[in-house]
Amino acid sequence: RNDILQGTLALLVLKTLDAQGAMHGYAITSHIQRVSAELLRVEEGSLYPALHRMAQDGWLRSEWGTTDKNREAMFYTITAAGRKQLALEEERWSRLREGVTRVLRYA
């Protein structure tokens, strides 16, 4: 199993959209899986509620568009508020990683 640590999904999605631009949900999950060398997998049941929540919070903007396969899909882009949140999420992740590293080193 490769469940994503709770709380990191927003970080991964915001970082992906910041780097890649507008994407639909399946493209977001595919990107995360590909760049993580298949180590991370985002399930649809987690992704779409998270996207909806981030859009409600103003971190993402959504609009209908057409995929490469000529299908209608909701595309998401990061907003200015999303970029501010991304910076906070990156800082939180850095602190968490440092704390875990310290425990592993001295436990």
Solvent accessible surface area in square Angstrom, and as a share of the most:
residue,aa,sasa,rsa
1,R,260,0.95
2,N,59,0.30
3,D,91,0.47
4,I,34,0.17
5,L,103,0.51
6,Q,177,0.79
7,G,57,0.55
8,T,14,0.08
9,L,26,0.13
10,A,21,0.17
11,L,20,0.10
12,L,40,0.20
13,V,0,0.00
14,L,0,0.00
15,K,97,0.41
16,T,8,0.04
17,L,2,0.01
18,D,55,0.29
19,A,71,0.55
20,Q,95,0.42
21,G,33,0.32
22,A,56,0.43
23,M,25,0.11
24,H,32,0.14
25,G,3,0.03
26,Y,153,0.58
27,A,25,0.19
28,I,0,0.00
29,T,16,0.09
30,S,33,0.21
31,H,20,0.09
32,I,5,0.02
33,Q,59,0.26
34,R,148,0.54
35,V,99,0.57
36,S,21,0.13
37,A,75,0.58
38,E,106,0.48
39,L,127,0.63
40,L,56,0.28
41,R,127,0.46
42,V,10,0.06
43,E,87,0.39
44,E,117,0.52
45,G,65,0.63
46,S,55,0.36
47,L,0,0.00
48,Y,89,0.34
49,P,66,0.42
50,A,3,0.02
51,L,0,0.00
52,H,113,0.50
53,R,131,0.48
54,M,4,0.02
55,A,32,0.25
56,Q,131,0.58
57,D,78,0.40
58,G,32,0.31
59,W,50,0.18
60,L,7,0.03
61,R,145,0.53
62,S,47,0.30
63,E,115,0.52
64,W,165,0.58
65,G,24,0.23
66,T,75,0.44
67,T,23,0.13
68,D,155,0.80
69,K,159,0.68
70,N,128,0.66
71,R,166,0.61
72,E,125,0.56
73,A,19,0.15
74,M,54,0.24
75,F,38,0.16
76,Y,20,0.08
77,T,35,0.20
78,I,9,0.04
79,T,20,0.12
80,A,75,0.58
81,A,47,0.36
82,G,0,0.00
83,R,120,0.44
84,K,150,0.64
85,Q,21,0.10
86,L,9,0.04
87,A,60,0.47
88,L,94,0.47
89,E,19,0.09
90,E,68,0.30
91,E,87,0.39
92,R,119,0.43
93,W,85,0.30
94,S,42,0.27
95,R,136,0.50
96,L,80,0.40
97,R,129,0.47
98,E,89,0.40
99,G,32,0.31
100,V,72,0.41
101,T,53,0.31
102,R,131,0.48
103,V,96,0.55
104,L,136,0.67
105,R,150,0.55
106,Y,160,0.61
107,A,116,0.90
